[in-house]
């Protein structure tokens, strides 16, 4: 046993004794008691190595005072966007699709009365609901007369809209859109529907039919040129616009008569 103790003391070569351990432990305990007895004031940084309960880290303002699923209101946060509770506050479907029956009725009355001044703010809209209905009505009345010309109606309408858009873009200083040209030409097709409906009752291949066709072509071209002049601010150029419009509606008149 004496040999082992001699080996143990020779191996470590340390001056650390048990008395030093006891002294260090007692000093650590006194420091712990000292830290435990001290209370750091609010806002002061605690000393290193001191144990602070979690309750003292939270200020009374940071406690959650709301209820479950009912958060408290904080004025510093961004306000949320309010949504309607039901479908009552949503706009109608036709309004979302851009279909306004009041404007459609006003445009129809403007076409039916060539002497009525046109409202440029309404006529400049790209509304295609009325033109589609009038094109279908023209094809349906031609079908009642024994003429299946739906393809000709839509083909001539598309080519005529492109040609008029190119012409009006050169003549107008404000510029014009394809939708506006298609809308105006489509609404002014309504008198041609009346001519096509007349072809169901009696034949238009005669003097009376020719005069009626010329009257309808003049009606359509006059209405279209009036609307274009008002919507595009082209005062003094109505006759120049009426001529290509008369050529386009003359093709529809030939399609209806023959």
Protein Blocks (a to p, Z undefined) as FASTA:
>chain_A
ZZmmmmmmmmnopabdfklmmmmmmmmmmmmmmmmmpccdehiacdehiacdfklmpcfk
lpcfbdehiacddfkbccdddddfblmlpccfklmnopafklmmmmmmmmmmmmbccdfk
lmmpccfklmmmmmmmmmmmmmmnopacklmmmmmmmmmmmmmmmmmmmmpmnbpafklm
mmmmmmmmmmmmmmmmmmmmpccbbfklmmmmmmmmmmmmmmmmmmmmmmnopghilmmm
mmmmmmmmmmmmmmmmZZ
